[in-house]
Amino acid sequence: MSINLSKGQRIDLTKTNPGLTKVVLGLGWDTNKYSGGAEFDLDASAFLLYEDGKAKSEEDFVFYNHLKAYNGAVEHTGDNRTGEGDGDDEQIKIDFSRIPSHIHRIGITVTIHEAESRSQNFGQVSNAFVRLVDEASGREVLRYDLGEDFSVETAIVFCEVYRQGADWKFQAIGSGFSGGLAALVRNYGLS
C-alpha cells in the first residue's frame, strides 16, 4: 500500500523498508489547454548535495544532457519532451548503495524548458506528482501530489531524499522558484 504525503512531510525509506536499495522516482504532470500556442517541455533534474546543501561540480547535477552521476548511482532515464500520456513523464533512478558518502541529500526538481520565451509557468500545469517505487518489486512506496499551489513559478523542487545516519528518508517539498533552471542551479551552488 502506497503512502500519500502532504507538503513538508518526511518519511523513513530504508528503515521501514528493509532491503530497499534501488528506487525509481517517477514524476508526472499535465498541461492546461491554454498554452499560448507553444508546446510544453518539462524537465526533471537531480541535484546531489554535500552536507552544506550545495552541489560542488557538474558531476553533482543529473538532467537531460547529463544522464548519470557517480557510475549510475543516480540516473535520469531520458527526456520526455511532450508529457503526453498517463503515468510517469520522466524518471530518476537512485541506487542508495552507490551514493558516495559525501552526498547527503538529493534534490529532485522539475523546470519548464524555455518558460520565459514561451510565456509558460506552473500555473498552467496540473496534476503534478512524484512517486517513489521500489525498483526490485515495482511496488509504489509513496506518492506526493503537488496540488495547484503555483502560478508564476517556472521551477519546482518536488522532493528531496536525504541521508540520516545509515538510513535514507524522503521529504515532500513542493517549493516553487521563478527564473527556471538557472535559479535552481544558483540555489544549489552551481553556476
Backbone as JSON Lines, residues from 0, in Angstrom:
{"i":0,"aa":"M","n":[0.84,-1.19,0.0],"ca":[0.0,0.0,0.0],"c":[0.88,1.25,0.0]}
{"i":1,"aa":"S","n":[0.62,2.13,-0.92],"ca":[1.39,3.37,-1.04],"c":[0.93,4.38,0.0]}
{"i":2,"aa":"I","n":[1.87,5.2,0.46],"ca":[1.57,6.26,1.42],"c":[1.47,7.58,0.66]}
{"i":3,"aa":"N","n":[0.38,8.32,0.88],"ca":[0.22,9.64,0.26],"c":[0.73,10.7,1.23]}
{"i":4,"aa":"L","n":[1.65,11.53,0.75],"ca":[2.25,12.56,1.59],"c":[1.69,13.94,1.28]}
{"i":5,"aa":"S","n":[1.8,14.82,2.26],"ca":[1.45,16.23,2.1],"c":[2.73,17.05,2.11]}
{"i":6,"aa":"K","n":[2.64,18.27,1.63],"ca":[3.79,19.17,1.59],"c":[4.45,19.25,2.97]}
{"i":7,"aa":"G","n":[5.78,19.08,2.99],"ca":[6.55,19.17,4.22],"c":[6.72,17.86,4.96]}
{"i":8,"aa":"Q","n":[5.91,16.86,4.65],"ca":[6.0,15.59,5.37],"c":[7.3,14.87,5.04]}
{"i":9,"aa":"R","n":[7.8,14.14,6.04],"ca":[9.0,13.32,5.89],"c":[8.63,11.88,6.22]}
{"i":10,"aa":"I","n":[9.36,10.96,5.58],"ca":[9.09,9.55,5.83],"c":[10.4,8.77,5.74]}
{"i":11,"aa":"D","n":[10.54,7.77,6.6],"ca":[11.68,6.86,6.51],"c":[11.52,6.01,5.27]}
{"i":12,"aa":"L","n":[12.61,5.79,4.56],"ca":[12.58,4.9,3.4],"c":[13.22,3.56,3.72]}
{"i":13,"aa":"T","n":[14.5,3.58,4.06],"ca":[15.23,2.33,4.22],"c":[14.99,1.66,5.57]}
{"i":14,"aa":"K","n":[14.69,2.43,6.61],"ca":[14.46,1.82,7.93],"c":[13.14,1.04,7.93]}
{"i":15,"aa":"T","n":[12.1,1.62,7.32],"ca":[10.79,0.96,7.33],"c":[10.61,0.01,6.14]}
{"i":16,"aa":"N","n":[11.56,0.01,5.21],"ca":[11.53,-0.89,4.06],"c":[12.89,-1.59,3.96]}
{"i":17,"aa":"P","n":[13.18,-2.55,4.86],"ca":[14.49,-3.21,4.83],"c":[14.77,-3.8,3.46]}
{"i":18,"aa":"G","n":[16.01,-3.63,3.0],"ca":[16.39,-4.16,1.7],"c":[16.14,-3.21,0.55]}
{"i":19,"aa":"L","n":[15.51,-2.05,0.83],"ca":[15.26,-1.06,-0.22],"c":[16.58,-0.37,-0.56]}
{"i":20,"aa":"T","n":[17.13,-0.66,-1.72],"ca":[18.39,-0.04,-2.13],"c":[18.26,0.71,-3.45]}
{"i":21,"aa":"K","n":[17.38,0.23,-4.34],"ca":[17.21,0.89,-5.63],"c":[15.78,1.37,-5.75]}
{"i":22,"aa":"V","n":[15.64,2.67,-6.03],"ca":[14.31,3.26,-6.17],"c":[14.2,4.0,-7.5]}
{"i":23,"aa":"V","n":[12.98,4.14,-7.95],"ca":[12.67,4.95,-9.13],"c":[11.75,6.07,-8.66]}
{"i":24,"aa":"L","n":[12.16,7.3,-8.94],"ca":[11.3,8.45,-8.68],"c":[10.61,8.78,-9.99]}
{"i":25,"aa":"G","n":[9.31,8.51,-10.04],"ca":[8.51,8.81,-11.22],"c":[7.87,10.17,-11.04]}
{"i":26,"aa":"L","n":[8.05,11.04,-12.03],"ca":[7.49,12.39,-11.97],"c":[6.5,12.55,-13.11]}
{"i":27,"aa":"G","n":[5.37,13.17,-12.82],"ca":[4.36,13.33,-13.86],"c":[3.62,14.64,-13.72]}
{"i":28,"aa":"W","n":[2.92,15.02,-14.81],"ca":[2.19,16.29,-14.86],"c":[1.3,16.3,-16.1]}
{"i":29,"aa":"D","n":[0.35,17.19,-16.08],"ca":[-0.47,17.51,-17.25],"c":[-0.36,19.0,-17.48]}
{"i":30,"aa":"T","n":[-0.54,19.42,-18.72],"ca":[-0.54,20.85,-19.01],"c":[-1.95,21.27,-19.39]}
{"i":31,"aa":"N","n":[-2.32,22.48,-18.98],"ca":[-3.63,23.0,-19.3],"c":[-3.71,23.35,-20.77]}
{"i":32,"aa":"K","n":[-4.91,23.46,-21.28],"ca":[-5.11,23.7,-22.71],"c":[-4.71,25.12,-23.12]}
{"i":33,"aa":"Y","n":[-4.61,26.05,-22.18],"ca":[-4.31,27.44,-22.51],"c":[-2.8,27.65,-22.53]}
{"i":34,"aa":"S","n":[-2.14,27.1,-23.53],"ca":[-0.68,27.08,-23.53],"c":[-0.05,28.25,-24.27]}
{"i":35,"aa":"G","n":[-0.84,29.07,-24.94],"ca":[-0.26,30.17,-25.69],"c":[0.33,29.73,-27.01]}
{"i":36,"aa":"G","n":[0.03,28.52,-27.45],"ca":[0.46,28.06,-28.76],"c":[1.75,27.27,-28.79]}
{"i":37,"aa":"A","n":[2.59,27.37,-27.79],"ca":[3.86,26.65,-27.79],"c":[3.72,25.35,-27.0]}
{"i":38,"aa":"E","n":[4.46,24.33,-27.42],"ca":[4.46,23.06,-26.69],"c":[5.12,23.25,-25.33]}
{"i":39,"aa":"F","n":[4.66,22.49,-24.35],"ca":[5.29,22.46,-23.03],"c":[6.36,21.38,-23.03]}
{"i":40,"aa":"D","n":[7.52,21.68,-22.47],"ca":[8.57,20.68,-22.28],"c":[9.07,20.84,-20.85]}
{"i":41,"aa":"L","n":[8.6,19.95,-19.97],"ca":[9.03,19.97,-18.58],"c":[10.18,18.99,-18.41]}
{"i":42,"aa":"D","n":[11.14,19.36,-17.58],"ca":[12.35,18.56,-17.42],"c":[12.65,18.28,-15.96]}
{"i":43,"aa":"A","n":[12.83,17.01,-15.64],"ca":[13.22,16.6,-14.3],"c":[14.74,16.66,-14.18]}
{"i":44,"aa":"S","n":[15.22,17.0,-12.98],"ca":[16.66,17.04,-12.69],"c":[16.88,16.57,-11.27]}
{"i":45,"aa":"A","n":[18.11,16.15,-10.99],"ca":[18.51,15.78,-9.64],"c":[19.79,16.52,-9.28]}
{"i":46,"aa":"F","n":[19.8,17.13,-8.11],"ca":[20.98,17.82,-7.59],"c":[21.51,17.0,-6.42]}
{"i":47,"aa":"L","n":[22.76,16.53,-6.52],"ca":[23.38,15.73,-5.47],"c":[24.16,16.69,-4.58]}
{"i":48,"aa":"L","n":[23.77,16.76,-3.32],"ca":[24.21,17.83,-2.44],"c":[25.11,17.32,-1.32]}
{"i":49,"aa":"Y","n":[26.1,18.13,-1.01],"ca":[27.01,17.85,0.1],"c":[26.32,18.24,1.41]}
{"i":50,"aa":"E","n":[27.04,18.09,2.5],"ca":[26.49,18.37,3.83],"c":[26.01,19.82,3.96]}
{"i":51,"aa":"D","n":[26.65,20.74,3.23],"ca":[26.26,22.16,3.29],"c":[25.05,22.49,2.42]}
{"i":52,"aa":"G","n":[24.46,21.47,1.78],"ca":[23.28,21.68,0.95],"c":[23.59,22.18,-0.45]}
{"i":53,"aa":"K","n":[24.85,22.12,-0.85],"ca":[25.26,22.62,-2.16],"c":[25.9,21.51,-3.0]}
{"i":54,"aa":"A","n":[25.71,21.61,-4.3],"ca":[26.42,20.77,-5.26],"c":[27.77,21.44,-5.52]}
{"i":55,"aa":"K","n":[28.79,20.65,-5.84],"ca":[30.13,21.22,-6.0],"c":[30.62,21.24,-7.44]}
{"i":56,"aa":"S","n":[30.07,20.37,-8.3],"ca":[30.54,20.32,-9.69],"c":[29.42,19.82,-10.58]}
{"i":57,"aa":"E","n":[29.67,19.82,-11.88],"ca":[28.67,19.32,-12.83],"c":[28.35,17.85,-12.59]}
{"i":58,"aa":"E","n":[29.27,17.08,-12.0],"ca":[29.01,15.67,-11.7],"c":[27.85,15.53,-10.71]}
{"i":59,"aa":"D","n":[27.58,16.58,-9.94],"ca":[26.52,16.56,-8.93],"c":[25.16,16.99,-9.48]}
{"i":60,"aa":"F","n":[25.04,17.1,-10.8],"ca":[23.82,17.58,-11.44],"c":[23.43,16.61,-12.55]}
{"i":61,"aa":"V","n":[22.27,15.94,-12.39],"ca":[21.79,14.97,-13.36],"c":[20.56,15.56,-14.04]}
{"i":62,"aa":"F","n":[20.6,15.62,-15.39],"ca":[19.49,16.15,-16.17],"c":[19.56,15.6,-17.58]}
{"i":63,"aa":"Y","n":[18.74,16.1,-18.5],"ca":[18.62,15.51,-19.83],"c":[19.92,15.53,-20.64]}
{"i":64,"aa":"N","n":[20.89,16.39,-20.3],"ca":[22.17,16.41,-21.02],"c":[23.3,15.75,-20.23]}
{"i":65,"aa":"H","n":[23.02,15.27,-19.04],"ca":[24.0,14.55,-18.2],"c":[23.19,13.53,-17.41]}
{"i":66,"aa":"L","n":[23.0,12.35,-18.02],"ca":[22.02,11.39,-17.53],"c":[22.46,10.56,-16.32]}
{"i":67,"aa":"K","n":[23.77,10.48,-16.05],"ca":[24.23,9.62,-14.95],"c":[25.28,10.35,-14.11]}
{"i":68,"aa":"A","n":[25.24,10.06,-12.82],"ca":[26.27,10.57,-11.9],"c":[26.81,9.42,-11.07]}
{"i":69,"aa":"Y","n":[28.08,9.52,-10.75],"ca":[28.74,8.56,-9.86],"c":[28.48,7.12,-10.3]}
{"i":70,"aa":"N","n":[28.86,6.84,-11.55],"ca":[28.76,5.48,-12.1],"c":[27.37,4.88,-11.98]}
{"i":71,"aa":"G","n":[26.35,5.7,-12.19],"ca":[24.99,5.2,-12.17],"c":[24.32,5.21,-10.82]}
{"i":72,"aa":"A","n":[24.92,5.85,-9.82],"ca":[24.26,5.95,-8.51],"c":[22.95,6.72,-8.65]}
{"i":73,"aa":"V","n":[22.94,7.73,-9.52],"ca":[21.73,8.46,-9.87],"c":[21.67,8.49,-11.39]}
{"i":74,"aa":"E","n":[20.5,8.13,-11.95],"ca":[20.37,8.06,-13.4],"c":[19.02,8.61,-13.85]}
{"i":75,"aa":"H","n":[19.06,9.53,-14.8],"ca":[17.87,10.06,-15.47],"c":[17.58,9.13,-16.64]}
{"i":76,"aa":"T","n":[16.34,8.66,-16.8],"ca":[16.05,7.69,-17.84],"c":[15.79,8.33,-19.21]}
{"i":77,"aa":"G","n":[15.78,9.65,-19.3],"ca":[15.64,10.31,-20.59],"c":[14.55,11.36,-20.6]}
{"i":78,"aa":"D","n":[14.7,12.3,-21.53],"ca":[13.82,13.46,-21.64],"c":[12.53,13.09,-22.38]}
{"i":79,"aa":"N","n":[11.39,13.4,-21.78],"ca":[10.09,13.3,-22.43],"c":[9.71,14.73,-22.8]}
{"i":80,"aa":"R","n":[9.71,15.04,-24.07],"ca":[9.51,16.43,-24.5],"c":[8.06,16.87,-24.57]}
{"i":81,"aa":"T","n":[7.1,15.95,-24.43],"ca":[5.7,16.34,-24.57],"c":[4.87,16.13,-23.31]}
{"i":82,"aa":"G","n":[5.23,15.17,-22.47],"ca":[4.42,14.88,-21.29],"c":[3.11,14.18,-21.62]}
{"i":83,"aa":"E","n":[2.96,13.72,-22.87],"ca":[1.72,13.06,-23.28],"c":[1.56,11.72,-22.57]}
{"i":84,"aa":"G","n":[0.31,11.33,-22.39],"ca":[0.01,10.0,-21.84],"c":[-0.1,10.0,-20.33]}
{"i":85,"aa":"D","n":[-0.51,8.86,-19.81],"ca":[-0.7,8.68,-18.37],"c":[0.58,8.17,-17.74]}
{"i":86,"aa":"G","n":[0.63,8.21,-16.42],"ca":[1.76,7.66,-15.68],"c":[2.92,8.64,-15.59]}
{"i":87,"aa":"D","n":[4.11,8.09,-15.36],"ca":[5.31,8.91,-15.19],"c":[5.69,9.56,-16.52]}
{"i":88,"aa":"D","n":[6.0,10.86,-16.47],"ca":[6.5,11.55,-17.66],"c":[8.02,11.43,-17.74]}
{"i":89,"aa":"E","n":[8.7,11.5,-16.61],"ca":[10.14,11.29,-16.56],"c":[10.46,10.53,-15.28]}
{"i":90,"aa":"Q","n":[11.62,9.85,-15.28],"ca":[12.02,9.07,-14.12],"c":[13.49,9.3,-13.79]}
{"i":91,"aa":"I","n":[13.77,9.26,-12.49],"ca":[15.14,9.32,-12.0],"c":[15.32,8.11,-11.08]}
{"i":92,"aa":"K","n":[16.36,7.32,-11.38],"ca":[16.65,6.13,-10.57],"c":[17.78,6.45,-9.6]}
{"i":93,"aa":"I","n":[17.65,5.94,-8.38],"ca":[18.67,6.12,-7.36],"c":[19.03,4.77,-6.77]}
{"i":94,"aa":"D","n":[20.32,4.5,-6.7],"ca":[20.82,3.29,-6.04],"c":[21.53,3.77,-4.77]}
{"i":95,"aa":"F","n":[20.84,3.66,-3.63],"ca":[21.39,4.16,-2.36],"c":[22.73,3.56,-2.03]}
{"i":96,"aa":"S","n":[22.95,2.3,-2.42],"ca":[24.21,1.62,-2.08],"c":[25.4,2.2,-2.84]}
{"i":97,"aa":"R","n":[25.15,2.95,-3.9],"ca":[26.22,3.51,-4.71],"c":[26.43,5.01,-4.5]}
{"i":98,"aa":"I","n":[25.59,5.63,-3.69],"ca":[25.74,7.08,-3.45],"c":[27.01,7.3,-2.63]}
{"i":99,"aa":"P","n":[27.92,8.15,-3.1],"ca":[29.15,8.41,-2.34],"c":[28.84,8.99,-0.96]}
{"i":100,"aa":"S","n":[29.68,8.72,0.0],"ca":[29.43,9.14,1.38],"c":[29.39,10.65,1.54]}
{"i":101,"aa":"H","n":[30.01,11.41,0.63],"ca":[29.98,12.87,0.75],"c":[28.67,13.49,0.26]}
{"i":102,"aa":"I","n":[27.8,12.69,-0.38],"ca":[26.49,13.18,-0.81],"c":[25.49,12.88,0.31]}
{"i":103,"aa":"H","n":[24.86,13.94,0.82],"ca":[23.94,13.81,1.95],"c":[22.47,13.96,1.57]}
{"i":104,"aa":"R","n":[22.22,14.61,0.43],"ca":[20.85,14.95,0.07],"c":[20.76,14.99,-1.45]}
{"i":105,"aa":"I","n":[19.61,14.61,-1.99],"ca":[19.39,14.68,-3.43],"c":[18.08,15.44,-3.65]}
{"i":106,"aa":"G","n":[18.19,16.6,-4.29],"ca":[17.02,17.41,-4.61],"c":[16.48,17.01,-5.97]}
{"i":107,"aa":"I","n":[15.18,16.72,-6.02],"ca":[14.52,16.32,-7.27],"c":[13.65,17.49,-7.71]}
{"i":108,"aa":"T","n":[13.94,18.01,-8.91],"ca":[13.29,19.23,-9.38],"c":[12.67,19.02,-10.76]}
{"i":109,"aa":"V","n":[11.75,19.92,-11.1],"ca":[11.18,19.96,-12.45],"c":[11.15,21.42,-12.89]}
{"i":110,"aa":"T","n":[11.6,21.66,-14.11],"ca":[11.6,23.0,-14.68],"c":[10.86,22.99,-16.02]}
{"i":111,"aa":"I","n":[10.42,24.16,-16.44],"ca":[9.78,24.31,-17.75],"c":[10.84,24.85,-18.7]}
{"i":112,"aa":"H","n":[11.15,24.08,-19.74],"ca":[12.17,24.46,-20.72],"c":[11.7,25.7,-21.5]}
{"i":113,"aa":"E","n":[12.57,26.71,-21.58],"ca":[12.29,27.95,-22.3],"c":[10.99,28.6,-21.84]}
{"i":114,"aa":"A","n":[10.73,28.54,-20.54],"ca":[9.47,29.05,-19.99],"c":[9.26,30.53,-20.29]}
{"i":115,"aa":"E","n":[10.3,31.33,-20.15],"ca":[10.15,32.77,-20.34],"c":[9.8,33.1,-21.79]}
{"i":116,"aa":"S","n":[10.54,32.54,-22.74],"ca":[10.28,32.86,-24.15],"c":[8.94,32.3,-24.63]}
{"i":117,"aa":"R","n":[8.45,31.26,-23.97],"ca":[7.17,30.66,-24.35],"c":[6.01,31.17,-23.48]}
{"i":118,"aa":"S","n":[6.29,32.08,-22.55],"ca":[5.27,32.61,-21.62],"c":[4.53,31.49,-20.9]}
{"i":119,"aa":"Q","n":[5.31,30.55,-20.32],"ca":[4.73,29.42,-19.62],"c":[5.17,29.42,-18.16]}
{"i":120,"aa":"N","n":[4.32,28.86,-17.29],"ca":[4.64,28.75,-15.88],"c":[3.84,27.59,-15.28]}
{"i":121,"aa":"F","n":[4.11,27.3,-14.01],"ca":[3.44,26.16,-13.37],"c":[1.98,26.43,-13.04]}
{"i":122,"aa":"G","n":[1.51,27.66,-13.23],"ca":[0.07,27.93,-13.15],"c":[-0.68,27.23,-14.27]}
{"i":123,"aa":"Q","n":[0.03,26.87,-15.34],"ca":[-0.57,26.18,-16.49],"c":[-0.34,24.67,-16.42]}
{"i":124,"aa":"V","n":[0.17,24.18,-15.31],"ca":[0.46,22.76,-15.13],"c":[-0.45,22.23,-14.03]}
{"i":125,"aa":"S","n":[-1.01,21.05,-14.24],"ca":[-1.88,20.45,-13.22],"c":[-1.49,18.99,-13.0]}
{"i":126,"aa":"N","n":[-2.04,18.43,-11.95],"ca":[-1.84,17.01,-11.63],"c":[-0.37,16.61,-11.5]}
{"i":127,"aa":"A","n":[0.47,17.52,-11.03],"ca":[1.89,17.21,-10.85],"c":[2.07,16.29,-9.65]}
{"i":128,"aa":"F","n":[2.94,15.3,-9.81],"ca":[3.18,14.35,-8.72],"c":[4.6,13.81,-8.81]}
{"i":129,"aa":"V","n":[5.03,13.26,-7.69],"ca":[6.23,12.42,-7.66],"c":[5.84,11.17,-6.87]}
{"i":130,"aa":"R","n":[6.31,10.04,-7.34],"ca":[6.08,8.79,-6.62],"c":[7.39,8.04,-6.53]}
{"i":131,"aa":"L","n":[7.57,7.33,-5.44],"ca":[8.79,6.56,-5.23],"c":[8.42,5.09,-5.29]}
{"i":132,"aa":"V","n":[9.11,4.36,-6.17],"ca":[8.83,2.95,-6.42],"c":[10.06,2.13,-6.08]}
{"i":133,"aa":"D","n":[9.85,1.0,-5.41],"ca":[10.92,0.02,-5.17],"c":[11.22,-0.62,-6.52]}
{"i":134,"aa":"E","n":[12.43,-0.39,-7.05],"ca":[12.76,-0.88,-8.39],"c":[12.7,-2.41,-8.47]}
{"i":135,"aa":"A","n":[13.09,-3.1,-7.4],"ca":[13.14,-4.57,-7.41],"c":[11.74,-5.18,-7.53]}
{"i":136,"aa":"S","n":[10.78,-4.65,-6.78],"ca":[9.44,-5.26,-6.75],"c":[8.42,-4.53,-7.61]}
{"i":137,"aa":"G","n":[8.71,-3.27,-7.98],"ca":[7.73,-2.47,-8.71],"c":[6.65,-1.87,-7.82]}
{"i":138,"aa":"R","n":[6.78,-2.06,-6.5],"ca":[5.79,-1.56,-5.55],"c":[5.97,-0.07,-5.32]}
{"i":139,"aa":"E","n":[4.86,0.68,-5.43],"ca":[4.9,2.11,-5.11],"c":[4.93,2.26,-3.6]}
{"i":140,"aa":"V","n":[5.99,2.89,-3.09],"ca":[6.17,3.07,-1.65],"c":[5.43,4.31,-1.18]}
{"i":141,"aa":"L","n":[5.53,5.4,-1.95],"ca":[4.88,6.63,-1.55],"c":[4.57,7.49,-2.77]}
{"i":142,"aa":"R","n":[3.71,8.47,-2.55],"ca":[3.31,9.39,-3.6],"c":[3.05,10.75,-2.97]}
{"i":143,"aa":"Y","n":[3.46,11.79,-3.69],"ca":[3.2,13.17,-3.26],"c":[2.59,13.91,-4.44]}
{"i":144,"aa":"D","n":[1.32,14.3,-4.3],"ca":[0.64,15.11,-5.31],"c":[0.81,16.58,-4.92]}
{"i":145,"aa":"L","n":[1.37,17.37,-5.84],"ca":[1.75,18.74,-5.5],"c":[0.58,19.7,-5.39]}
{"i":146,"aa":"G","n":[-0.56,19.42,-5.99],"ca":[-1.68,20.33,-5.91],"c":[-1.52,21.49,-6.89]}
{"i":147,"aa":"E","n":[-2.35,22.5,-6.74],"ca":[-2.41,23.61,-7.7],"c":[-1.93,24.9,-7.05]}
{"i":148,"aa":"D","n":[-0.88,24.84,-6.25],"ca":[-0.44,25.98,-5.46],"c":[0.47,26.95,-6.21]}
{"i":149,"aa":"F","n":[0.67,26.76,-7.5],"ca":[1.69,27.54,-8.21],"c":[1.04,28.44,-9.24]}
{"i":150,"aa":"S","n":[1.71,29.57,-9.53],"ca":[1.18,30.48,-10.54],"c":[2.3,30.91,-11.48]}
{"i":151,"aa":"V","n":[3.19,31.79,-11.05],"ca":[4.21,32.33,-11.94],"c":[5.52,31.53,-11.92]}
{"i":152,"aa":"E","n":[5.62,30.51,-11.07],"ca":[6.87,29.76,-10.94],"c":[7.19,28.99,-12.22]}
{"i":153,"aa":"T","n":[8.49,28.87,-12.5],"ca":[8.94,28.14,-13.69],"c":[9.84,26.96,-13.31]}
{"i":154,"aa":"A","n":[10.04,26.75,-12.01],"ca":[10.84,25.64,-11.49],"c":[10.28,25.24,-10.14]}
{"i":155,"aa":"I","n":[10.28,23.95,-9.85],"ca":[9.77,23.47,-8.57],"c":[10.7,22.38,-8.03]}
{"i":156,"aa":"V","n":[11.03,22.49,-6.75],"ca":[11.68,21.38,-6.04],"c":[10.53,20.48,-5.58]}
{"i":157,"aa":"F","n":[10.4,19.32,-6.21],"ca":[9.32,18.39,-5.87],"c":[9.59,17.74,-4.51]}
{"i":158,"aa":"C","n":[10.81,17.23,-4.32],"ca":[11.1,16.47,-3.11],"c":[12.61,16.39,-2.91]}
{"i":159,"aa":"E","n":[13.0,15.87,-1.77],"ca":[14.4,15.54,-1.51],"c":[14.46,14.19,-0.83]}
{"i":160,"aa":"V","n":[15.46,13.41,-1.18],"ca":[15.8,12.22,-0.4],"c":[17.1,12.55,0.31]}
{"i":161,"aa":"Y","n":[17.2,12.14,1.55],"ca":[18.37,12.54,2.32],"c":[18.8,11.44,3.27]}
{"i":162,"aa":"R","n":[20.09,11.5,3.59],"ca":[20.73,10.52,4.44],"c":[20.61,10.98,5.9]}
{"i":163,"aa":"Q","n":[20.23,10.05,6.77],"ca":[20.27,10.3,8.21],"c":[20.9,9.07,8.85]}
{"i":164,"aa":"G","n":[22.18,9.23,9.21],"ca":[22.94,8.08,9.68],"c":[23.1,7.1,8.54]}
{"i":165,"aa":"A","n":[22.72,5.85,8.77],"ca":[22.82,4.82,7.72],"c":[21.55,4.72,6.89]}
{"i":166,"aa":"D","n":[20.53,5.48,7.26],"ca":[19.23,5.36,6.6],"c":[18.97,6.52,5.64]}
{"i":167,"aa":"W","n":[18.05,6.29,4.69],"ca":[17.6,7.31,3.75],"c":[16.15,7.64,4.04]}
{"i":168,"aa":"K","n":[15.82,8.92,3.91],"ca":[14.47,9.42,4.15],"c":[14.01,10.23,2.95]}
{"i":169,"aa":"F","n":[12.73,10.52,2.91],"ca":[12.1,11.28,1.83],"c":[11.37,12.46,2.44]}
{"i":170,"aa":"Q","n":[11.49,13.64,1.8],"ca":[10.71,14.8,2.23],"c":[9.97,15.39,1.04]}
{"i":171,"aa":"A","n":[8.66,15.58,1.2],"ca":[7.84,16.25,0.2],"c":[8.09,17.75,0.34]}
{"i":172,"aa":"I","n":[8.6,18.41,-0.72],"ca":[8.98,19.82,-0.63],"c":[7.93,20.73,-1.27]}
{"i":173,"aa":"G","n":[7.75,20.64,-2.58],"ca":[6.76,21.47,-3.28],"c":[7.06,22.95,-3.2]}
{"i":174,"aa":"S","n":[8.31,23.34,-3.41],"ca":[8.73,24.74,-3.32],"c":[9.01,25.29,-4.71]}
{"i":175,"aa":"G","n":[8.36,26.4,-5.07],"ca":[8.5,26.97,-6.4],"c":[9.51,28.08,-6.49]}
{"i":176,"aa":"F","n":[10.08,28.25,-7.7],"ca":[11.05,29.3,-7.99],"c":[10.66,29.97,-9.3]}
{"i":177,"aa":"S","n":[10.89,31.26,-9.39],"ca":[10.86,31.94,-10.68],"c":[12.29,31.93,-11.19]}
{"i":178,"aa":"G","n":[12.47,32.0,-12.5],"ca":[13.81,32.01,-13.05],"c":[14.26,30.68,-13.59]}
{"i":179,"aa":"G","n":[13.37,29.66,-13.59],"ca":[13.65,28.39,-14.23],"c":[14.86,27.66,-13.71]}
{"i":180,"aa":"L","n":[15.48,26.91,-14.6],"ca":[16.61,26.07,-14.25],"c":[17.77,26.9,-13.7]}
{"i":181,"aa":"A","n":[18.0,28.08,-14.27],"ca":[19.11,28.92,-13.81],"c":[18.96,29.26,-12.33]}
{"i":182,"aa":"A","n":[17.73,29.54,-11.88],"ca":[17.5,29.85,-10.47],"c":[17.8,28.65,-9.58]}
{"i":183,"aa":"L","n":[17.41,27.46,-10.02],"ca":[17.68,26.25,-9.25],"c":[19.17,25.97,-9.18]}
{"i":184,"aa":"V","n":[19.85,26.12,-10.31],"ca":[21.29,25.87,-10.37],"c":[22.01,26.78,-9.37]}
{"i":185,"aa":"R","n":[21.64,28.06,-9.33],"ca":[22.24,29.01,-8.38],"c":[21.88,28.61,-6.95]}
{"i":186,"aa":"N","n":[20.63,28.25,-6.7],"ca":[20.17,27.87,-5.37],"c":[20.99,26.71,-4.82]}
{"i":187,"aa":"Y","n":[21.35,25.78,-5.7],"ca":[22.08,24.6,-5.27],"c":[23.61,24.75,-5.4]}
{"i":188,"aa":"G","n":[24.1,25.98,-5.65],"ca":[25.53,26.23,-5.55],"c":[26.32,26.12,-6.83]}
{"i":189,"aa":"L","n":[25.68,25.89,-7.95],"ca":[26.4,25.8,-9.23],"c":[26.22,27.1,-10.01]}
{"i":190,"aa":"S","n":[27.06,27.29,-11.03],"ca":[26.93,28.49,-11.84],"c":[26.71,28.15,-13.3]}
